[in-house]
Amino acid sequence: MAYAAFRSIGAYAPTDILTNEELSKMVDTTDEWITKRTGIKERRIAAKDETTSDMGVEAAKKAIQRSGLAKEDLDMIICATISPDYFCMPSTATIISNKLGLRNITAFDISAACTGFVYILSIAKALIESGMKKNILIIGAEKLSAITDYSDRGTCILFGDGAGAAIISATDNKDEAIIDIHTGADGEYADLLMTPNGGSGSIHDSLDQEASSCFMQMKGNETFKVAVRTLTKDVVENLKENNIESEAINHFVPHQANYRIIKAVGDALKLKEEQVVLTVAKYGNTSGASIPMAINDIYEQGKLKSGELMLLDAFGGGLTWGSALVPFSPLK
């Protein structure tokens, strides 16, 4: 039987930094208020001519190099993004495949907001276990600055840009295998976090209306409450179904949306501080790029070792959510 193994990780963060102090000059806010409410101190902002696919390519190059595979070994690329190079088509994954010099492989995007990386991880796992694919490049990439209203202090303080990528490969060694992935969604709460964007569900009478509706809109307090409740329930169920105690988790890698949400879920699981991976202070919320960027941070710091167990956990617009139990299984 084929199993799916998490072989490598890579990430890219733009060089430009937008601090809380700089934001306080743009909207009515302060560093103290942002830090207390979110835990965010700064976020990375892509250059004007830097696209989501550009960032995805840089993250992908690192993941490929670290995997021990040649890029020609890849047979699929999946990109999770809500800020694609082009809305509707072509997909950002196809642009990335072209920039990597890859031809004739399957490439497509998905839209699951901040849960995007967990969703594409589940797709890669299923396709590899079915025998359809052997080596899949999964990418979470976002240029959220392109869809952020910098006059709306409820959203502009939260979001940043970046990309993360991983290689998921077939293995016959069950000890290397991704253990389990949960995903779910509930469209009843769709209006809590959305970009109306002038699609067929919200036709506008003027170009001004259409342009403004391309920005993210969020009902912060309601989203916070649903996120904590949903994430805690999902993670507890995932651990229970797989007979894994929280003490066995080497790295809890949550979506880096808000420190208060991360702490609430971590406390509910009785996780120790050293088990929880935090990058929200320096990157902010990078949506589908958040989890792989956080994994890359502990990898580059030498904290992520072969065989160690990661618990991934995410919640995003849709509403969507997901969790995954993933051993880090690089090629020896």
URLINMO-V974508 format. One record per pair of residues at least 12 apart in sequence whose ideal C-beta (glycine too) atoms are under 8 Angstrom apart, sorted by the first residue. I is the first residue (numbers start at 0). J is the second residue. If there is no record, write none. Layout:
BEGIN
i: {I | I}
j: {J | J}
END
This chain:
BEGIN
i: {0 | 0 | 1 | 1 | 1 | 1 | 1 | 1 | 1 | 2 | 2 | 2 | 2 | 2 | 2 | 2 | 2 | 2 | 2 | 3 | 3 | 3 | 3 | 3 | 3 | 3 | 3 | 3 | 3 | 4 | 4 | 4 | 4 | 4 | 4 | 4 | 4 | 4 | 4 | 5 | 5 | 5 | 5 | 5 | 5 | 5 | 5 | 5 | 6 | 6 | 6 | 6 | 6 | 6 | 6 | 6 | 6 | 6 | 7 | 7 | 7 | 7 | 7 | 7 | 7 | 7 | 8 | 8 | 8 | 8 | 8 | 8 | 8 | 8 | 8 | 8 | 8 | 9 | 9 | 9 | 9 | 9 | 9 | 9 | 9 | 9 | 9 | 9 | 9 | 9 | 10 | 10 | 10 | 10 | 10 | 10 | 10 | 10 | 10 | 10 | 10 | 10 | 11 | 11 | 11 | 11 | 11 | 11 | 11 | 11 | 12 | 12 | 12 | 12 | 12 | 13 | 13 | 13 | 13 | 13 | 13 | 13 | 13 | 14 | 15 | 15 | 15 | 15 | 16 | 16 | 16 | 16 | 17 | 17 | 17 | 17 | 17 | 18 | 18 | 18 | 19 | 19 | 19 | 19 | 19 | 19 | 22 | 22 | 25 | 25 | 25 | 26 | 26 | 26 | 26 | 26 | 26 | 27 | 28 | 28 | 33 | 36 | 36 | 37 | 37 | 37 | 37 | 37 | 37 | 37 | 38 | 38 | 38 | 38 | 38 | 38 | 38 | 39 | 39 | 39 | 39 | 39 | 39 | 39 | 40 | 40 | 41 | 41 | 41 | 42 | 42 | 42 | 42 | 42 | 42 | 42 | 42 | 43 | 43 | 43 | 43 | 43 | 43 | 44 | 44 | 44 | 45 | 45 | 45 | 45 | 49 | 50 | 50 | 50 | 51 | 51 | 51 | 51 | 51 | 51 | 51 | 51 | 51 | 52 | 52 | 52 | 52 | 52 | 52 | 53 | 54 | 54 | 54 | 54 | 54 | 54 | 54 | 55 | 55 | 55 | 55 | 55 | 55 | 55 | 55 | 56 | 56 | 56 | 57 | 58 | 58 | 58 | 58 | 58 | 58 | 58 | 58 | 59 | 59 | 59 | 59 | 59 | 59 | 60 | 61 | 61 | 62 | 62 | 62 | 62 | 63 | 63 | 65 | 66 | 66 | 66 | 66 | 67 | 67 | 68 | 68 | 68 | 68 | 70 | 70 | 70 | 71 | 72 | 72 | 73 | 73 | 73 | 73 | 73 | 73 | 74 | 74 | 74 | 74 | 74 | 74 | 75 | 75 | 75 | 75 | 75 | 75 | 75 | 75 | 75 | 76 | 76 | 76 | 76 | 76 | 76 | 76 | 76 | 76 | 76 | 76 | 76 | 77 | 77 | 77 | 77 | 77 | 77 | 77 | 77 | 77 | 77 | 77 | 77 | 78 | 78 | 78 | 78 | 78 | 78 | 78 | 78 | 78 | 78 | 78 | 78 | 78 | 79 | 79 | 79 | 79 | 79 | 79 | 79 | 79 | 79 | 79 | 79 | 79 | 79 | 80 | 80 | 80 | 80 | 80 | 80 | 80 | 80 | 81 | 81 | 81 | 81 | 81 | 81 | 81 | 81 | 81 | 81 | 82 | 82 | 82 | 82 | 82 | 82 | 83 | 86 | 90 | 90 | 90 | 91 | 91 | 92 | 92 | 92 | 92 | 93 | 93 | 95 | 95 | 105 | 109 | 111 | 111 | 111 | 111 | 111 | 111 | 112 | 112 | 112 | 112 | 112 | 112 | 112 | 113 | 113 | 113 | 113 | 113 | 113 | 113 | 113 | 113 | 113 | 113 | 114 | 114 | 114 | 114 | 114 | 114 | 114 | 114 | 114 | 114 | 115 | 115 | 115 | 115 | 115 | 116 | 116 | 116 | 116 | 116 | 116 | 116 | 116 | 116 | 116 | 117 | 117 | 117 | 117 | 117 | 117 | 117 | 117 | 117 | 118 | 118 | 118 | 119 | 119 | 119 | 120 | 120 | 120 | 120 | 120 | 120 | 120 | 120 | 121 | 121 | 121 | 121 | 123 | 123 | 123 | 124 | 124 | 124 | 127 | 127 | 127 | 132 | 133 | 133 | 134 | 134 | 134 | 134 | 135 | 135 | 135 | 136 | 136 | 136 | 137 | 137 | 137 | 137 | 138 | 138 | 138 | 138 | 139 | 139 | 139 | 139 | 139 | 139 | 139 | 139 | 139 | 139 | 139 | 140 | 140 | 140 | 140 | 140 | 141 | 141 | 141 | 141 | 141 | 141 | 141 | 142 | 143 | 143 | 143 | 143 | 143 | 143 | 143 | 144 | 144 | 144 | 146 | 146 | 146 | 146 | 147 | 147 | 148 | 148 | 148 | 151 | 151 | 153 | 153 | 154 | 154 | 154 | 154 | 156 | 157 | 157 | 157 | 157 | 158 | 158 | 158 | 158 | 158 | 159 | 159 | 159 | 159 | 160 | 160 | 161 | 161 | 161 | 161 | 162 | 162 | 162 | 163 | 163 | 163 | 163 | 163 | 163 | 163 | 163 | 164 | 165 | 165 | 170 | 174 | 174 | 175 | 175 | 176 | 176 | 177 | 177 | 177 | 177 | 178 | 178 | 178 | 178 | 178 | 178 | 179 | 179 | 179 | 179 | 179 | 180 | 180 | 180 | 180 | 181 | 181 | 181 | 181 | 181 | 181 | 182 | 182 | 182 | 183 | 183 | 183 | 183 | 184 | 184 | 184 | 184 | 185 | 185 | 186 | 186 | 188 | 188 | 188 | 188 | 189 | 189 | 189 | 190 | 191 | 191 | 191 | 191 | 191 | 191 | 191 | 192 | 192 | 192 | 192 | 192 | 192 | 192 | 192 | 192 | 193 | 193 | 193 | 193 | 194 | 194 | 194 | 194 | 194 | 195 | 195 | 195 | 196 | 196 | 197 | 197 | 197 | 223 | 223 | 223 | 225 | 225 | 226 | 226 | 226 | 226 | 227 | 227 | 227 | 229 | 229 | 229 | 230 | 230 | 230 | 230 | 230 | 230 | 230 | 230 | 231 | 231 | 231 | 231 | 233 | 233 | 233 | 233 | 234 | 234 | 234 | 234 | 234 | 235 | 235 | 237 | 237 | 237 | 237 | 238 | 238 | 238 | 241 | 243 | 243 | 245 | 245 | 245 | 245 | 247 | 248 | 248 | 248 | 248 | 248 | 249 | 249 | 249 | 249 | 249 | 250 | 250 | 250 | 250 | 250 | 250 | 250 | 250 | 250 | 250 | 251 | 251 | 251 | 251 | 251 | 251 | 251 | 251 | 251 | 252 | 252 | 252 | 252 | 252 | 252 | 252 | 252 | 252 | 253 | 253 | 253 | 253 | 253 | 253 | 253 | 254 | 254 | 254 | 254 | 254 | 254 | 254 | 255 | 255 | 255 | 255 | 255 | 255 | 255 | 255 | 255 | 255 | 255 | 256 | 256 | 256 | 256 | 257 | 257 | 258 | 258 | 258 | 260 | 261 | 261 | 261 | 264 | 276 | 276 | 276 | 276 | 277 | 278 | 278 | 278 | 286 | 287 | 289 | 290 | 290 | 294 | 303 | 304 | 305 | 305 | 305 | 305 | 306 | 306 | 306 | 307 | 307 | 308 | 308 | 308 | 308 | 309 | 309 | 309 | 309 | 309 | 310 | 310 | 310 | 310 | 311 | 311}
j: {128 | 171 | 127 | 128 | 129 | 130 | 169 | 170 | 171 | 127 | 128 | 169 | 170 | 171 | 172 | 173 | 175 | 176 | 177 | 123 | 124 | 127 | 128 | 167 | 168 | 169 | 170 | 176 | 177 | 167 | 168 | 169 | 170 | 172 | 175 | 176 | 177 | 326 | 328 | 120 | 165 | 167 | 177 | 309 | 325 | 326 | 327 | 328 | 66 | 67 | 68 | 165 | 166 | 167 | 168 | 328 | 329 | 330 | 62 | 63 | 65 | 66 | 67 | 165 | 166 | 329 | 61 | 62 | 65 | 163 | 164 | 165 | 291 | 294 | 295 | 298 | 303 | 58 | 59 | 60 | 61 | 62 | 63 | 64 | 65 | 163 | 164 | 165 | 291 | 295 | 58 | 61 | 161 | 162 | 163 | 164 | 288 | 291 | 292 | 294 | 295 | 296 | 54 | 55 | 57 | 58 | 61 | 161 | 162 | 163 | 43 | 160 | 161 | 282 | 292 | 43 | 44 | 45 | 46 | 49 | 54 | 160 | 161 | 43 | 43 | 44 | 45 | 46 | 41 | 42 | 43 | 44 | 41 | 42 | 43 | 44 | 159 | 30 | 40 | 41 | 33 | 34 | 39 | 40 | 41 | 156 | 155 | 156 | 149 | 150 | 155 | 149 | 150 | 151 | 152 | 155 | 156 | 152 | 152 | 156 | 156 | 257 | 259 | 156 | 157 | 257 | 258 | 259 | 279 | 283 | 257 | 258 | 259 | 261 | 277 | 279 | 280 | 156 | 157 | 258 | 279 | 280 | 283 | 284 | 280 | 281 | 280 | 281 | 283 | 158 | 159 | 160 | 281 | 282 | 283 | 284 | 285 | 159 | 160 | 161 | 282 | 283 | 285 | 144 | 159 | 160 | 142 | 144 | 145 | 160 | 142 | 84 | 94 | 142 | 80 | 82 | 83 | 84 | 91 | 140 | 141 | 142 | 162 | 84 | 91 | 94 | 95 | 98 | 140 | 98 | 140 | 141 | 142 | 160 | 161 | 162 | 288 | 78 | 80 | 91 | 95 | 138 | 140 | 162 | 164 | 95 | 98 | 99 | 162 | 138 | 140 | 162 | 163 | 164 | 288 | 291 | 295 | 76 | 95 | 99 | 136 | 138 | 164 | 99 | 164 | 295 | 136 | 164 | 165 | 166 | 136 | 166 | 329 | 166 | 168 | 329 | 330 | 329 | 330 | 134 | 166 | 168 | 330 | 99 | 100 | 101 | 101 | 133 | 134 | 101 | 104 | 134 | 135 | 136 | 166 | 104 | 105 | 132 | 133 | 134 | 135 | 104 | 105 | 106 | 123 | 126 | 132 | 134 | 135 | 136 | 92 | 95 | 96 | 101 | 104 | 105 | 106 | 107 | 135 | 136 | 137 | 138 | 92 | 106 | 107 | 108 | 109 | 119 | 122 | 123 | 135 | 136 | 137 | 138 | 90 | 91 | 92 | 95 | 106 | 107 | 108 | 109 | 119 | 137 | 138 | 139 | 140 | 108 | 109 | 110 | 111 | 115 | 116 | 118 | 119 | 137 | 138 | 139 | 140 | 287 | 108 | 110 | 115 | 139 | 140 | 141 | 286 | 287 | 110 | 112 | 115 | 141 | 143 | 146 | 194 | 286 | 287 | 316 | 141 | 142 | 143 | 145 | 146 | 286 | 108 | 196 | 106 | 107 | 108 | 108 | 140 | 106 | 107 | 108 | 138 | 106 | 107 | 138 | 140 | 132 | 122 | 184 | 287 | 315 | 317 | 319 | 321 | 192 | 286 | 287 | 315 | 316 | 317 | 319 | 254 | 256 | 284 | 286 | 287 | 289 | 313 | 314 | 315 | 316 | 319 | 182 | 254 | 287 | 313 | 314 | 315 | 317 | 319 | 320 | 321 | 139 | 286 | 287 | 313 | 315 | 137 | 139 | 163 | 287 | 288 | 289 | 290 | 291 | 311 | 313 | 180 | 182 | 290 | 311 | 312 | 313 | 321 | 322 | 323 | 182 | 319 | 321 | 137 | 138 | 139 | 137 | 165 | 167 | 177 | 180 | 311 | 323 | 325 | 180 | 182 | 321 | 323 | 135 | 137 | 167 | 167 | 177 | 180 | 167 | 168 | 169 | 169 | 168 | 169 | 166 | 167 | 168 | 169 | 166 | 167 | 168 | 164 | 165 | 166 | 164 | 165 | 166 | 167 | 162 | 163 | 164 | 291 | 162 | 163 | 164 | 285 | 286 | 287 | 288 | 289 | 290 | 291 | 292 | 161 | 162 | 163 | 287 | 288 | 160 | 161 | 162 | 285 | 286 | 287 | 288 | 160 | 158 | 159 | 160 | 215 | 284 | 285 | 286 | 158 | 159 | 160 | 194 | 213 | 214 | 215 | 214 | 215 | 211 | 214 | 215 | 214 | 216 | 217 | 219 | 214 | 215 | 216 | 217 | 283 | 256 | 257 | 283 | 284 | 215 | 283 | 284 | 285 | 286 | 282 | 283 | 284 | 285 | 285 | 288 | 282 | 285 | 288 | 292 | 288 | 291 | 292 | 288 | 289 | 290 | 291 | 292 | 293 | 294 | 295 | 291 | 291 | 294 | 328 | 306 | 326 | 326 | 328 | 326 | 328 | 323 | 324 | 325 | 326 | 241 | 243 | 308 | 324 | 325 | 326 | 237 | 240 | 241 | 323 | 324 | 321 | 322 | 323 | 324 | 233 | 236 | 237 | 321 | 322 | 323 | 319 | 320 | 321 | 233 | 319 | 320 | 321 | 317 | 318 | 319 | 320 | 317 | 318 | 317 | 318 | 221 | 225 | 317 | 318 | 316 | 317 | 318 | 218 | 217 | 218 | 221 | 222 | 225 | 316 | 318 | 215 | 216 | 217 | 218 | 222 | 315 | 316 | 317 | 318 | 215 | 216 | 217 | 316 | 212 | 213 | 214 | 215 | 216 | 212 | 213 | 216 | 212 | 213 | 209 | 212 | 213 | 257 | 259 | 260 | 314 | 318 | 256 | 257 | 260 | 314 | 260 | 263 | 264 | 314 | 318 | 320 | 253 | 260 | 264 | 312 | 313 | 314 | 320 | 322 | 263 | 264 | 267 | 268 | 312 | 320 | 321 | 322 | 264 | 268 | 310 | 312 | 322 | 267 | 268 | 310 | 322 | 323 | 324 | 268 | 310 | 324 | 324 | 308 | 324 | 268 | 269 | 270 | 274 | 308 | 270 | 274 | 308 | 309 | 310 | 274 | 304 | 307 | 308 | 309 | 274 | 276 | 294 | 297 | 302 | 303 | 307 | 308 | 309 | 310 | 265 | 268 | 270 | 274 | 275 | 276 | 309 | 310 | 312 | 276 | 290 | 293 | 294 | 297 | 309 | 310 | 311 | 312 | 265 | 275 | 276 | 290 | 311 | 312 | 313 | 284 | 289 | 290 | 312 | 313 | 314 | 315 | 277 | 278 | 279 | 282 | 283 | 284 | 285 | 289 | 290 | 292 | 293 | 279 | 284 | 289 | 314 | 279 | 284 | 277 | 279 | 280 | 314 | 275 | 277 | 279 | 312 | 293 | 294 | 296 | 297 | 293 | 292 | 293 | 296 | 315 | 315 | 313 | 311 | 313 | 309 | 327 | 327 | 327 | 328 | 329 | 331 | 326 | 327 | 328 | 326 | 327 | 324 | 325 | 326 | 327 | 323 | 324 | 325 | 326 | 327 | 322 | 323 | 324 | 325 | 323 | 325}
END
